[in-house]
Each structure stands twice: as C-alpha cells, then as structure tokens.
Amino acid sequence: MRILLVEDDESLGEGIRTALRRAAYSVDWLRDGASALAAIGAGDLDLVVLDLGLPRLDGVELIRQARRSGASVPILVLSARERPSERTLGLDAGADDYLGKPFDTHELLARIRALLRRAGGRAAPLLALGALELDPATLEVRWRGRPVDLSRREFALLRVLLEQRGRPIGRESLQQRLYGWDEDVASNAVDVHVHALRKKLDPALIRTLRGIGYALDEPTARGEAQGQP
C-alpha cells in the first residue's frame, strides 16, 4: 500500500516514515503543501498522512483544493492545532480523520489500518481468502493454519493482492505500491517477490496474466474448475 507523508519537520517525518516502512507500507515523503497537492493529483496513492502547518500551501487549503479537484484518497491529518474549531476545520475541508500531536505510533498505525479498511469497503481487520489469512496489525500470515515467514516486501505484495483478490493488477502498479520514489528498483523486482510467495504458499495461488500482471485466486476453486486434484 502506498502512503504519501506530508510533514516539514525532519525529525518527526523521519520517525513516521520509518514506522510506516516497518509496517510494510511504501512511503513517499514530501515537505511542502504545493508539492503534495501535485502528488495527490497524479493519483496512485492509497492514503495521505498530512501535517497542517506546511510551507507553500497550508494543509487545510491543500485538502480543500484536492477534494475540489475530485481526489478521493483518504486523508489523515496530523496536527498540533488543538482547538476543536481547528480540528473541525480540517475535517469539514475533507479530511477523513484527525490525530493530534504528540501521538502514539501504534495509534497512528491503527488509524491508518481503519481508513484503509473503510476505503476498501470492508470491516473485518483480517484479510483472508480460503486457507490464507493476513493480519495487517501484527504483520502475520497463516497458510492452511501454519504461520509463514515473509519479508517486508513479500508481505506488502501479498496484502495488495488480497485487497484486490481476483482482480488483475499490473506490474507497474504493484511496483508503485511496494517501493517509494527514493528507492532503487530492479526491473524484475515484482516477479522475484511473486516467485518467493509462490514457493512459500502455493504455486497456484497467484495467477500470471501475460502482458498485464498478476491476480490472486483461491487455488481450490481454480483446481476444481480445471479438473485438477
């Protein structure tokens, strides 16, 4: 999942980015409102974590302009502005949630998970398909009842595939959700992670769509349809 972090405080921004990456999110970090508005307009984001006191364009005005232009990406506001009227201003401008500074990192991650669930139209905290279960909170994966040890990238890829279960996802889109702008990416990175997942889970679980990308299917259903054991 790809998150845009908009925070001009270097120390705080570095801490948030580190926490998000440890939670297997792809993070792009910008320090001013004008650049963030352009990034939101370009799309391909799953969520925005936004400070309000930004240079070049204030956070509240950024939200207003983003919503006016049709952007529907969930926005979580982080701000030291404590007065209820200021919180209301951000929410009424189009923000989806508001977390005051200072905050607990665990609460930040929980709110992010809740917003992503809401955006995906699901209420259950676990992502599941047949015998496959993924817990975004604990970063644990179970396949046929046993725990599976995945790297951070493998976990991130599986989470995206589960969110889109059955629907094809292009390699470029997957790459954008696994890597930030500032990271070097090998041309076959997604294919390597898919290969690793197939070895650790089930070769039939992830379907290759030539010229398109990949899709996650429940292997038992496909096997029965094709007369496989």
VEXFI-579595 format. One record per residue: residue number from 1; residue in three letters; x, y, z of N, C-alpha, C in turn. Coordinates in nm, 3 decimals. Example, Ala and Ser with C-alpha at 12.3 -4.5 7.8 and 13.67 -1.06 7.14 Angstrom:
[1; 'ALA'; [1.319; -0.569; 0.780]; [1.230; -0.450; 0.780]; [1.320; -0.330; 0.780]] [2; 'SER'; [1.285; -0.225; 0.708]; [1.367; -0.106; 0.714]; [1.290; 0.003; 0.787]] 
This chain:
[1; 'MET'; [0.085; -0.118; 0.000]; [0.000; 0.000; 0.000]; [0.089; 0.124; 0.000]] [2; 'ARG'; [0.051; 0.223; -0.079]; [0.135; 0.340; -0.097]; [0.079; 0.460; -0.020]] [3; 'ILE'; [0.162; 0.515; 0.068]; [0.121; 0.626; 0.153]; [0.206; 0.749; 0.121]] [4; 'LEU'; [0.140; 0.862; 0.109]; [0.210; 0.990; 0.095]; [0.216; 1.056; 0.231]] [5; 'LEU'; [0.336; 1.082; 0.280]; [0.358; 1.153; 0.406]; [0.395; 1.296; 0.374]] [6; 'VAL'; [0.321; 1.391; 0.432]; [0.347; 1.533; 0.410]; [0.376; 1.596; 0.546]] [7; 'GLU'; [0.504; 1.621; 0.573]; [0.548; 1.671; 0.704]; [0.679; 1.748; 0.685]] [8; 'ASP'; [0.684; 1.873; 0.733]; [0.804; 1.954; 0.714]; [0.903; 1.944; 0.829]] [9; 'ASP'; [0.865; 1.880; 0.938]; [0.958; 1.859; 1.049]; [1.043; 1.736; 1.017]] [10; 'GLU'; [1.175; 1.756; 0.999]; [1.262; 1.648; 0.955]; [1.267; 1.531; 1.054]] [11; 'SER'; [1.280; 1.562; 1.181]; [1.291; 1.456; 1.282]; [1.162; 1.374; 1.291]] [12; 'LEU'; [1.048; 1.444; 1.298]; [0.920; 1.376; 1.306]; [0.891; 1.298; 1.178]] [13; 'GLY'; [0.919; 1.361; 1.065]; [0.894; 1.294; 0.938]; [0.976; 1.167; 0.923]] [14; 'GLU'; [1.101; 1.171; 0.964]; [1.187; 1.053; 0.956]; [1.134; 0.941; 1.045]] [15; 'GLY'; [1.086; 0.979; 1.164]; [1.032; 0.879; 1.255]; [0.905; 0.814; 1.200]] [16; 'ILE'; [0.817; 0.895; 1.141]; [0.693; 0.841; 1.084]; [0.723; 0.752; 0.965]] [17; 'ARG'; [0.812; 0.799; 0.878]; [0.846; 0.718; 0.760]; [0.903; 0.582; 0.801]] [18; 'THR'; [0.991; 0.581; 0.901]; [1.049; 0.456; 0.949]; [0.942; 0.362; 1.002]] [19; 'ALA'; [0.849; 0.417; 1.082]; [0.741; 0.334; 1.138]; [0.652; 0.277; 1.029]] [20; 'LEU'; [0.621; 0.357; 0.928]; [0.535; 0.310; 0.819]; [0.604; 0.202; 0.735]] [21; 'ARG'; [0.732; 0.220; 0.710]; [0.804; 0.119; 0.633]; [0.817; -0.011; 0.710]] [22; 'ARG'; [0.835; -0.002; 0.842]; [0.840; -0.124; 0.923]; [0.707; -0.197; 0.920]] [23; 'ALA'; [0.599; -0.123; 0.899]; [0.466; -0.184; 0.888]; [0.436; -0.228; 0.745]] [24; 'ALA'; [0.538; -0.232; 0.661]; [0.529; -0.283; 0.523]; [0.449; -0.193; 0.430]] [25; 'TYR'; [0.453; -0.062; 0.455]; [0.393; 0.034; 0.362]; [0.502; 0.097; 0.277]] [26; 'SER'; [0.467; 0.128; 0.153]; [0.554; 0.209; 0.069]; [0.526; 0.356; 0.101]] [27; 'VAL'; [0.631; 0.433; 0.127]; [0.614; 0.571; 0.174]; [0.689; 0.670; 0.085]] [28; 'ASP'; [0.616; 0.772; 0.041]; [0.676; 0.887; -0.027]; [0.661; 1.006; 0.066]] [29; 'TRP'; [0.770; 1.078; 0.089]; [0.771; 1.186; 0.188]; [0.797; 1.320; 0.120]] [30; 'LEU'; [0.703; 1.413; 0.138]; [0.717; 1.549; 0.087]; [0.710; 1.647; 0.203]] [31; 'ARG'; [0.774; 1.765; 0.183]; [0.786; 1.861; 0.293]; [0.704; 1.987; 0.276]] [32; 'ASP'; [0.630; 2.003; 0.166]; [0.551; 2.125; 0.148]; [0.418; 2.093; 0.082]] [33; 'GLY'; [0.322; 2.185; 0.102]; [0.186; 2.160; 0.056]; [0.169; 2.162; -0.094]] [34; 'ALA'; [0.241; 2.250; -0.163]; [0.225; 2.260; -0.308]; [0.269; 2.131; -0.377]] [35; 'SER'; [0.383; 2.077; -0.336]; [0.432; 1.951; -0.395]; [0.336; 1.836; -0.363]] [36; 'ALA'; [0.281; 1.838; -0.242]; [0.188; 1.733; -0.202]; [0.060; 1.738; -0.285]] [37; 'LEU'; [0.010; 1.858; -0.312]; [-0.111; 1.871; -0.392]; [-0.090; 1.815; -0.532]] [38; 'ALA'; [0.027; 1.840; -0.589]; [0.059; 1.786; -0.721]; [0.067; 1.633; -0.718]] [39; 'ALA'; [0.124; 1.579; -0.611]; [0.136; 1.434; -0.598]; [-0.001; 1.369; -0.583]] [40; 'ILE'; [-0.088; 1.432; -0.506]; [-0.224; 1.379; -0.490]; [-0.298; 1.382; -0.624]] [41; 'GLY'; [-0.278; 1.488; -0.699]; [-0.342; 1.498; -0.829]; [-0.296; 1.393; -0.927]] [42; 'ALA'; [-0.171; 1.346; -0.910]; [-0.117; 1.243; -1.000]; [-0.177; 1.106; -0.972]] [43; 'GLY'; [-0.238; 1.087; -0.856]; [-0.304; 0.961; -0.823]; [-0.210; 0.852; -0.777]] [44; 'ASP'; [-0.256; 0.726; -0.781]; [-0.180; 0.608; -0.740]; [-0.138; 0.612; -0.593]] [45; 'LEU'; [-0.219; 0.672; -0.508]; [-0.194; 0.673; -0.364]; [-0.307; 0.601; -0.293]] [46; 'ASP'; [-0.274; 0.531; -0.185]; [-0.376; 0.464; -0.106]; [-0.420; 0.547; 0.013]] [47; 'LEU'; [-0.331; 0.638; 0.059]; [-0.364; 0.719; 0.176]; [-0.264; 0.833; 0.188]] [48; 'VAL'; [-0.308; 0.944; 0.249]; [-0.221; 1.059; 0.274]; [-0.219; 1.087; 0.423]] [49; 'VAL'; [-0.098; 1.099; 0.480]; [-0.080; 1.143; 0.618]; [-0.027; 1.286; 0.611]] [50; 'LEU'; [-0.104; 1.381; 0.663]; [-0.082; 1.522; 0.632]; [-0.071; 1.610; 0.757]] [51; 'ASP'; [0.039; 1.684; 0.766]; [0.052; 1.789; 0.866]; [-0.022; 1.912; 0.814]] [52; 'LEU'; [-0.074; 1.996; 0.903]; [-0.146; 2.115; 0.858]; [-0.056; 2.237; 0.840]] [53; 'GLY'; [0.043; 2.255; 0.928]; [0.129; 2.372; 0.920]; [0.243; 2.352; 0.822]] [54; 'LEU'; [0.214; 2.371; 0.694]; [0.311; 2.342; 0.588]; [0.354; 2.469; 0.515]] [55; 'PRO'; [0.477; 2.472; 0.465]; [0.517; 2.583; 0.378]; [0.455; 2.573; 0.240]] [56; 'ARG'; [0.443; 2.685; 0.172]; [0.394; 2.700; 0.035]; [0.243; 2.682; 0.020]] [57; 'LEU'; [0.184; 2.592; 0.097]; [0.038; 2.575; 0.092]; [-0.007; 2.511; 0.223]] [58; 'ASP'; [-0.093; 2.581; 0.298]; [-0.142; 2.530; 0.425]; [-0.220; 2.400; 0.405]] [59; 'GLY'; [-0.213; 2.312; 0.506]; [-0.275; 2.182; 0.495]; [-0.425; 2.186; 0.471]] [60; 'VAL'; [-0.495; 2.277; 0.539]; [-0.640; 2.286; 0.521]; [-0.674; 2.327; 0.378]] [61; 'GLU'; [-0.601; 2.424; 0.325]; [-0.625; 2.466; 0.187]; [-0.588; 2.356; 0.088]] [62; 'LEU'; [-0.484; 2.281; 0.121]; [-0.446; 2.166; 0.037]; [-0.561; 2.067; 0.028]] [63; 'ILE'; [-0.621; 2.036; 0.143]; [-0.733; 1.941; 0.144]; [-0.849; 1.994; 0.061]] [64; 'ARG'; [-0.881; 2.121; 0.080]; [-0.991; 2.180; 0.003]; [-0.968; 2.168; -0.147]] [65; 'GLN'; [-0.848; 2.205; -0.191]; [-0.819; 2.201; -0.334]; [-0.817; 2.058; -0.387]] [66; 'ALA'; [-0.764; 1.965; -0.307]; [-0.760; 1.825; -0.350]; [-0.902; 1.770; -0.367]] [67; 'ARG'; [-0.990; 1.798; -0.273]; [-1.128; 1.749; -0.282]; [-1.203; 1.818; -0.395]] [68; 'ARG'; [-1.173; 1.946; -0.414]; [-1.239; 2.021; -0.522]; [-1.202; 1.963; -0.658]] [69; 'SER'; [-1.080; 1.912; -0.669]; [-1.036; 1.856; -0.796]; [-1.082; 1.712; -0.817]] [70; 'GLY'; [-1.150; 1.655; -0.717]; [-1.205; 1.520; -0.731]; [-1.124; 1.411; -0.666]] [71; 'ALA'; [-1.016; 1.443; -0.596]; [-0.935; 1.340; -0.530]; [-1.013; 1.276; -0.416]] [72; 'SER'; [-1.018; 1.144; -0.414]; [-1.095; 1.072; -0.311]; [-1.006; 0.995; -0.214]] [73; 'VAL'; [-0.874; 1.007; -0.227]; [-0.781; 0.934; -0.141]; [-0.806; 0.971; 0.005]] [74; 'PRO'; [-0.807; 0.872; 0.096]; [-0.825; 0.903; 0.238]; [-0.713; 0.993; 0.290]] [75; 'ILE'; [-0.748; 1.090; 0.373]; [-0.651; 1.183; 0.429]; [-0.659; 1.180; 0.581]] [76; 'LEU'; [-0.547; 1.149; 0.644]; [-0.535; 1.152; 0.789]; [-0.451; 1.272; 0.829]] [77; 'VAL'; [-0.510; 1.364; 0.904]; [-0.442; 1.486; 0.945]; [-0.366; 1.463; 1.075]] [78; 'LEU'; [-0.240; 1.510; 1.078]; [-0.161; 1.515; 1.200]; [-0.133; 1.661; 1.229]] [79; 'SER'; [-0.171; 1.707; 1.346]; [-0.151; 1.850; 1.374]; [-0.144; 1.879; 1.522]] [80; 'ALA'; [-0.064; 1.981; 1.555]; [-0.055; 2.029; 1.693]; [-0.164; 2.131; 1.724]] [81; 'ARG'; [-0.248; 2.165; 1.626]; [-0.358; 2.258; 1.648]; [-0.466; 2.187; 1.729]] [82; 'GLU'; [-0.479; 2.227; 1.855]; [-0.561; 2.151; 1.948]; [-0.703; 2.202; 1.963]] [83; 'ARG'; [-0.731; 2.326; 1.926]; [-0.866; 2.379; 1.947]; [-0.969; 2.303; 1.864]] [84; 'PRO'; [-1.084; 2.272; 1.922]; [-1.188; 2.198; 1.849]; [-1.225; 2.263; 1.717]] [85; 'SER'; [-1.227; 2.397; 1.713]; [-1.264; 2.466; 1.590]; [-1.164; 2.436; 1.479]] [86; 'GLU'; [-1.035; 2.422; 1.513]; [-0.933; 2.393; 1.412]; [-0.942; 2.249; 1.364]] [87; 'ARG'; [-0.975; 2.158; 1.455]; [-0.997; 2.019; 1.413]; [-1.118; 2.009; 1.321]] [88; 'THR'; [-1.224; 2.079; 1.357]; [-1.345; 2.079; 1.275]; [-1.316; 2.135; 1.137]] [89; 'LEU'; [-1.232; 2.238; 1.131]; [-1.198; 2.299; 1.003]; [-1.134; 2.199; 0.909]] [90; 'GLY'; [-1.040; 2.120; 0.960]; [-0.974; 2.020; 0.876]; [-1.068; 1.911; 0.830]] [91; 'LEU'; [-1.154; 1.864; 0.921]; [-1.249; 1.759; 0.885]; [-1.352; 1.809; 0.785]] [92; 'ASP'; [-1.401; 1.929; 0.807]; [-1.500; 1.986; 0.715]; [-1.440; 2.019; 0.579]] [93; 'ALA'; [-1.310; 2.039; 0.574]; [-1.244; 2.065; 0.445]; [-1.236; 1.938; 0.361]] [94; 'GLY'; [-1.249; 1.821; 0.428]; [-1.247; 1.695; 0.353]; [-1.155; 1.589; 0.408]] [95; 'ALA'; [-1.091; 1.616; 0.523]; [-1.007; 1.513; 0.585]; [-1.095; 1.401; 0.639]] [96; 'ASP'; [-1.039; 1.280; 0.648]; [-1.115; 1.164; 0.694]; [-1.092; 1.133; 0.841]] [97; 'ASP'; [-0.981; 1.179; 0.896]; [-0.953; 1.156; 1.037]; [-0.851; 1.259; 1.083]] [98; 'TYR'; [-0.840; 1.274; 1.215]; [-0.755; 1.378; 1.273]; [-0.687; 1.321; 1.396]] [99; 'LEU'; [-0.555; 1.334; 1.402]; [-0.478; 1.286; 1.517]; [-0.388; 1.399; 1.565]] [100; 'GLY'; [-0.406; 1.437; 1.691]; [-0.329; 1.547; 1.746]; [-0.186; 1.508; 1.782]] [101; 'LYS'; [-0.095; 1.605; 1.770]; [0.043; 1.586; 1.813]; [0.058; 1.632; 1.958]] [102; 'PRO'; [0.140; 1.563; 2.039]; [0.213; 1.439; 2.007]; [0.118; 1.320; 2.005]] [103; 'PHE'; [0.158; 1.215; 1.937]; [0.072; 1.098; 1.925]; [0.153; 0.971; 1.944]] [104; 'ASP'; [0.083; 0.861; 1.970]; [0.145; 0.730; 1.983]; [0.151; 0.664; 1.845]] [105; 'THR'; [0.265; 0.610; 1.810]; [0.282; 0.548; 1.678]; [0.184; 0.432; 1.657]] [106; 'HIS'; [0.157; 0.357; 1.761]; [0.063; 0.244; 1.748]; [-0.078; 0.295; 1.713]] [107; 'GLU'; [-0.116; 0.408; 1.771]; [-0.247; 0.465; 1.738]; [-0.248; 0.515; 1.593]] [108; 'LEU'; [-0.139; 0.578; 1.550]; [-0.129; 0.622; 1.412]; [-0.148; 0.506; 1.316]] [109; 'LEU'; [-0.079; 0.396; 1.340]; [-0.090; 0.279; 1.252]; [-0.230; 0.220; 1.256]] [110; 'ALA'; [-0.293; 0.218; 1.374]; [-0.429; 0.165; 1.385]; [-0.527; 0.251; 1.306]] [111; 'ARG'; [-0.511; 0.382; 1.313]; [-0.600; 0.471; 1.237]; [-0.579; 0.454; 1.087]] [112; 'ILE'; [-0.455; 0.434; 1.045]; [-0.426; 0.410; 0.904]; [-0.495; 0.282; 0.858]] [113; 'ARG'; [-0.483; 0.177; 0.937]; [-0.548; 0.050; 0.900]; [-0.699; 0.067; 0.891]] [114; 'ALA'; [-0.757; 0.142; 0.985]; [-0.902; 0.164; 0.982]; [-0.945; 0.240; 0.858]] [115; 'LEU'; [-0.869; 0.343; 0.819]; [-0.903; 0.420; 0.699]; [-0.889; 0.335; 0.573]] [116; 'LEU'; [-0.787; 0.250; 0.568]; [-0.769; 0.164; 0.452]; [-0.880; 0.060; 0.443]] [117; 'ARG'; [-0.924; 0.008; 0.559]; [-1.038; -0.085; 0.558]; [-1.162; -0.016; 0.504]] [118; 'ARG'; [-1.186; 0.104; 0.552]; [-1.304; 0.180; 0.509]; [-1.298; 0.207; 0.359]] [119; 'ALA'; [-1.180; 0.248; 0.311]; [-1.165; 0.277; 0.168]; [-1.184; 0.152; 0.083]] [120; 'GLY'; [-1.147; 0.036; 0.139]; [-1.162; -0.089; 0.067]; [-1.299; -0.152; 0.081]] [121; 'GLY'; [-1.388; -0.088; 0.160]; [-1.523; -0.138; 0.176]; [-1.534; -0.264; 0.259]] [122; 'ARG'; [-1.443; -0.281; 0.354]; [-1.451; -0.399; 0.441]; [-1.442; -0.356; 0.587]] [123; 'ALA'; [-1.499; -0.438; 0.674]; [-1.499; -0.408; 0.817]; [-1.407; -0.500; 0.896]] [124; 'ALA'; [-1.383; -0.622; 0.845]; [-1.301; -0.719; 0.917]; [-1.155; -0.675; 0.920]] [125; 'PRO'; [-1.089; -0.690; 1.033]; [-0.948; -0.649; 1.042]; [-0.854; -0.741; 0.966]] [126; 'LEU'; [-0.891; -0.868; 0.950]; [-0.806; -0.964; 0.879]; [-0.840; -0.966; 0.731]] [127; 'LEU'; [-0.738; -0.989; 0.649]; [-0.758; -1.016; 0.507]; [-0.748; -1.166; 0.488]] [128; 'ALA'; [-0.847; -1.227; 0.426]; [-0.848; -1.372; 0.415]; [-0.903; -1.416; 0.280]] [129; 'LEU'; [-0.851; -1.527; 0.232]; [-0.902; -1.590; 0.110]; [-0.879; -1.739; 0.126]] [130; 'GLY'; [-0.987; -1.814; 0.144]; [-0.974; -1.957; 0.164]; [-0.888; -1.986; 0.286]] [131; 'ALA'; [-0.781; -2.063; 0.267]; [-0.692; -2.103; 0.377]; [-0.583; -1.999; 0.405]] [132; 'LEU'; [-0.590; -1.884; 0.340]; [-0.488; -1.781; 0.355]; [-0.541; -1.667; 0.443]] [133; 'GLU'; [-0.464; -1.630; 0.546]; [-0.501; -1.519; 0.633]; [-0.382; -1.425; 0.652]] [134; 'LEU'; [-0.411; -1.295; 0.648]; [-0.308; -1.193; 0.669]; [-0.360; -1.092; 0.770]] [135; 'ASP'; [-0.279; -1.064; 0.871]; [-0.317; -0.968; 0.975]; [-0.233; -0.842; 0.958]] [136; 'PRO'; [-0.291; -0.731; 0.908]; [-0.215; -0.608; 0.888]; [-0.160; -0.549; 1.018]] [137; 'ALA'; [-0.225; -0.578; 1.132]; [-0.182; -0.520; 1.260]; [-0.057; -0.589; 1.314]] [138; 'THR'; [-0.052; -0.721; 1.307]; [0.061; -0.795; 1.363]; [0.164; -0.834; 1.257]] [139; 'LEU'; [0.132; -0.810; 1.130]; [0.219; -0.846; 1.017]; [0.240; -0.997; 1.010]] [140; 'GLU'; [0.139; -1.073; 1.050]; [0.146; -1.218; 1.047]; [0.064; -1.274; 0.932]] [141; 'VAL'; [0.115; -1.382; 0.874]; [0.045; -1.453; 0.766]; [0.034; -1.600; 0.804]] [142; 'ARG'; [-0.083; -1.658; 0.781]; [-0.104; -1.801; 0.805]; [-0.159; -1.864; 0.678]] [143; 'TRP'; [-0.104; -1.977; 0.642]; [-0.149; -2.052; 0.525]; [-0.180; -2.194; 0.568]] [144; 'ARG'; [-0.308; -2.233; 0.553]; [-0.356; -2.364; 0.596]; [-0.325; -2.389; 0.743]] [145; 'GLY'; [-0.340; -2.283; 0.823]; [-0.325; -2.294; 0.967]; [-0.184; -2.278; 1.021]] [146; 'ARG'; [-0.084; -2.272; 0.934]; [0.053; -2.258; 0.983]; [0.107; -2.119; 0.952]] [147; 'PRO'; [0.192; -2.065; 1.041]; [0.250; -1.934; 1.015]; [0.351; -1.939; 0.901]] [148; 'VAL'; [0.357; -1.832; 0.825]; [0.451; -1.823; 0.712]; [0.538; -1.700; 0.733]] [149; 'ASP'; [0.668; -1.719; 0.724]; [0.763; -1.611; 0.744]; [0.787; -1.540; 0.610]] [150; 'LEU'; [0.746; -1.413; 0.602]; [0.762; -1.336; 0.479]; [0.850; -1.214; 0.504]] [151; 'SER'; [0.921; -1.173; 0.400]; [0.995; -1.047; 0.409]; [0.895; -0.931; 0.404]] [152; 'ARG'; [0.943; -0.810; 0.434]; [0.854; -0.694; 0.433]; [0.794; -0.672; 0.295]] [153; 'ARG'; [0.872; -0.687; 0.190]; [0.820; -0.668; 0.054]; [0.721; -0.777; 0.017]] [154; 'GLU'; [0.749; -0.900; 0.056]; [0.658; -1.010; 0.026]; [0.525; -0.989; 0.096]] [155; 'PHE'; [0.532; -0.946; 0.222]; [0.409; -0.917; 0.296]; [0.331; -0.805; 0.229]] [156; 'ALA'; [0.400; -0.698; 0.189]; [0.333; -0.585; 0.124]; [0.266; -0.628; -0.006]] [157; 'LEU'; [0.335; -0.711; -0.084]; [0.279; -0.759; -0.211]; [0.155; -0.845; -0.185]] [158; 'LEU'; [0.165; -0.936; -0.089]; [0.051; -1.022; -0.060]; [-0.068; -0.940; -0.010]] [159; 'ARG'; [-0.042; -0.838; 0.069]; [-0.151; -0.752; 0.118]; [-0.223; -0.685; 0.003]] [160; 'VAL'; [-0.148; -0.633; -0.094]; [-0.211; -0.568; -0.209]; [-0.292; -0.669; -0.290]] [161; 'LEU'; [-0.236; -0.786; -0.313]; [-0.307; -0.888; -0.390]; [-0.435; -0.932; -0.319]] [162; 'LEU'; [-0.431; -0.942; -0.187]; [-0.550; -0.980; -0.112]; [-0.656; -0.870; -0.115]] [163; 'GLU'; [-0.611; -0.746; -0.110]; [-0.706; -0.634; -0.119]; [-0.779; -0.636; -0.253]] [164; 'GLN'; [-0.710; -0.681; -0.357]; [-0.767; -0.681; -0.492]; [-0.809; -0.820; -0.537]] [165; 'ARG'; [-0.827; -0.912; -0.445]; [-0.847; -1.054; -0.475]; [-0.930; -1.079; -0.601]] [166; 'GLY'; [-0.873; -1.162; -0.691]; [-0.942; -1.199; -0.814]; [-0.930; -1.098; -0.926]] [167; 'ARG'; [-0.891; -0.975; -0.894]; [-0.881; -0.871; -0.997]; [-0.736; -0.855; -1.040]] [168; 'PRO'; [-0.711; -0.841; -1.169]; [-0.573; -0.828; -1.217]; [-0.511; -0.696; -1.175]] [169; 'ILE'; [-0.381; -0.701; -1.142]; [-0.305; -0.582; -1.106]; [-0.178; -0.580; -1.191]] [170; 'GLY'; [-0.153; -0.469; -1.256]; [-0.036; -0.458; -1.342]; [0.094; -0.454; -1.264]] [171; 'ARG'; [0.203; -0.496; -1.327]; [0.334; -0.495; -1.260]; [0.374; -0.354; -1.216]] [172; 'GLU'; [0.347; -0.256; -1.300]; [0.386; -0.119; -1.266]; [0.309; -0.070; -1.143]] [173; 'SER'; [0.181; -0.101; -1.136]; [0.100; -0.062; -1.021]; [0.150; -0.131; -0.895]] [174; 'LEU'; [0.184; -0.259; -0.905]; [0.237; -0.331; -0.790]; [0.370; -0.271; -0.744]] [175; 'GLN'; [0.454; -0.238; -0.840]; [0.584; -0.179; -0.806]; [0.567; -0.047; -0.732]] [176; 'GLN'; [0.472; 0.035; -0.776]; [0.447; 0.163; -0.711]; [0.400; 0.146; -0.568]] [177; 'ARG'; [0.331; 0.035; -0.542]; [0.280; 0.011; -0.407]; [0.380; -0.059; -0.317]] [178; 'LEU'; [0.492; -0.102; -0.376]; [0.596; -0.169; -0.297]; [0.717; -0.081; -0.270]] [179; 'TYR'; [0.738; 0.019; -0.357]; [0.858; 0.100; -0.348]; [0.825; 0.249; -0.354]] [180; 'GLY'; [0.898; 0.328; -0.276]; [0.883; 0.473; -0.278]; [0.964; 0.535; -0.390]] [181; 'TRP'; [0.943; 0.667; -0.412]; [1.014; 0.737; -0.518]; [1.165; 0.733; -0.501]] [182; 'ASP'; [1.212; 0.731; -0.376]; [1.355; 0.744; -0.349]; [1.427; 0.610; -0.342]] [183; 'GLU'; [1.361; 0.501; -0.382]; [1.421; 0.369; -0.372]; [1.456; 0.315; -0.511]] [184; 'ASP'; [1.574; 0.253; -0.520]; [1.615; 0.189; -0.645]; [1.539; 0.057; -0.660]] [185; 'VAL'; [1.488; 0.034; -0.780]; [1.406; -0.085; -0.804]; [1.456; -0.159; -0.927]] [186; 'ALA'; [1.485; -0.288; -0.912]; [1.523; -0.371; -1.026]; [1.401; -0.394; -1.115]] [187; 'SER'; [1.424; -0.409; -1.244]; [1.313; -0.424; -1.339]; [1.230; -0.549; -1.313]] [188; 'ASN'; [1.290; -0.651; -1.253]; [1.217; -0.776; -1.227]; [1.182; -0.792; -1.080]] [189; 'ALA'; [1.183; -0.683; -1.003]; [1.162; -0.692; -0.858]; [1.030; -0.757; -0.823]] [190; 'VAL'; [0.922; -0.715; -0.889]; [0.789; -0.771; -0.859]; [0.786; -0.920; -0.889]] [191; 'ASP'; [0.843; -0.959; -1.003]; [0.844; -1.101; -1.041]; [0.919; -1.185; -0.938]] [192; 'VAL'; [1.029; -1.130; -0.885]; [1.107; -1.202; -0.784]; [1.023; -1.224; -0.657]] [193; 'HIS'; [0.951; -1.121; -0.615]; [0.867; -1.134; -0.495]; [0.752; -1.231; -0.518]] [194; 'VAL'; [0.693; -1.230; -0.637]; [0.586; -1.323; -0.669]; [0.638; -1.467; -0.663]] [195; 'HIS'; [0.756; -1.489; -0.719]; [0.817; -1.623; -0.717]; [0.837; -1.671; -0.574]] [196; 'ALA'; [0.884; -1.581; -0.486]; [0.907; -1.617; -0.346]; [0.776; -1.652; -0.276]] [197; 'LEU'; [0.670; -1.576; -0.303]; [0.541; -1.605; -0.242]; [0.487; -1.740; -0.287]] [198; 'ARG'; [0.502; -1.769; -0.414]; [0.454; -1.898; -0.464]; [0.524; -2.014; -0.395]] [199; 'LYS'; [0.654; -2.000; -0.371]; [0.731; -2.106; -0.305]; [0.687; -2.123; -0.160]] [200; 'LYS'; [0.657; -2.013; -0.093]; [0.623; -2.019; 0.050]; [0.476; -2.053; 0.074]] [201; 'LEU'; [0.391; -2.028; -0.024]; [0.247; -2.053; -0.007]; [0.200; -2.168; -0.095]] [202; 'ASP'; [0.166; -2.136; -0.220]; [0.116; -2.237; -0.313]; [0.140; -2.183; -0.454]] [203; 'PRO'; [0.201; -2.262; -0.543]; [0.228; -2.213; -0.678]; [0.104; -2.168; -0.754]] [204; 'ALA'; [-0.013; -2.228; -0.718]; [-0.136; -2.196; -0.790]; [-0.207; -2.072; -0.735]] [205; 'LEU'; [-0.156; -2.017; -0.626]; [-0.228; -1.908; -0.560]; [-0.226; -1.778; -0.639]] [206; 'ILE'; [-0.113; -1.747; -0.702]; [-0.100; -1.622; -0.777]; [-0.096; -1.654; -0.926]] [207; 'ARG'; [-0.191; -1.599; -0.996]; [-0.205; -1.626; -1.139]; [-0.133; -1.518; -1.221]] [208; 'THR'; [-0.053; -1.560; -1.318]; [0.014; -1.467; -1.409]; [-0.076; -1.436; -1.527]] [209; 'LEU'; [-0.095; -1.308; -1.555]; [-0.172; -1.263; -1.671]; [-0.074; -1.200; -1.769]] [210; 'ARG'; [-0.043; -1.271; -1.873]; [0.063; -1.228; -1.965]; [0.033; -1.090; -2.023]] [211; 'GLY'; [0.133; -1.004; -2.016]; [0.119; -0.869; -2.068]; [0.041; -0.776; -1.977]] [212; 'ILE'; [-0.007; -0.828; -1.864]; [-0.087; -0.747; -1.772]; [-0.023; -0.741; -1.634]] [213; 'GLY'; [-0.014; -0.855; -1.568]; [0.040; -0.857; -1.433]; [0.000; -0.983; -1.361]] [214; 'TYR'; [-0.061; -0.968; -1.243]; [-0.094; -1.083; -1.160]; [-0.232; -1.067; -1.097]] [215; 'ALA'; [-0.286; -1.181; -1.054]; [-0.411; -1.182; -0.979]; [-0.404; -1.293; -0.876]] [216; 'LEU'; [-0.467; -1.272; -0.760]; [-0.469; -1.371; -0.654]; [-0.601; -1.448; -0.659]] [217; 'ASP'; [-0.592; -1.580; -0.666]; [-0.711; -1.665; -0.671]; [-0.706; -1.768; -0.560]] [218; 'GLU'; [-0.822; -1.821; -0.527]; [-0.826; -1.933; -0.434]; [-0.796; -2.060; -0.513]] [219; 'PRO'; [-0.683; -2.127; -0.488]; [-0.641; -2.238; -0.575]; [-0.737; -2.353; -0.580]] [220; 'THR'; [-0.810; -2.382; -0.471]; [-0.902; -2.497; -0.473]; [-1.013; -2.474; -0.575]] [221; 'ALA'; [-1.062; -2.350; -0.582]; [-1.170; -2.320; -0.677]; [-1.121; -2.334; -0.819]] [222; 'ARG'; [-1.001; -2.286; -0.847]; [-0.950; -2.296; -0.984]; [-0.916; -2.439; -1.019]] [223; 'GLY'; [-0.863; -2.513; -0.920]; [-0.828; -2.651; -0.948]; [-0.947; -2.735; -0.982]] [224; 'GLU'; [-1.058; -2.719; -0.911]; [-1.180; -2.794; -0.937]; [-1.235; -2.759; -1.075]] [225; 'ALA'; [-1.227; -2.629; -1.110]; [-1.281; -2.587; -1.239]; [-1.203; -2.646; -1.354]] [226; 'GLN'; [-1.072; -2.672; -1.333]; [-0.989; -2.722; -1.440]; [-0.970; -2.873; -1.432]] [227; 'GLY'; [-1.039; -2.937; -1.335]; [-1.028; -3.081; -1.319]; [-0.899; -3.127; -1.260]] [228; 'GLN'; [-0.831; -3.036; -1.184]; [-0.705; -3.071; -1.120]; [-0.734; -3.129; -0.983]] [229; 'PRO'; [-0.640; -3.206; -0.926]; [-0.661; -3.261; -0.792]; [-0.651; -3.151; -0.688]] 
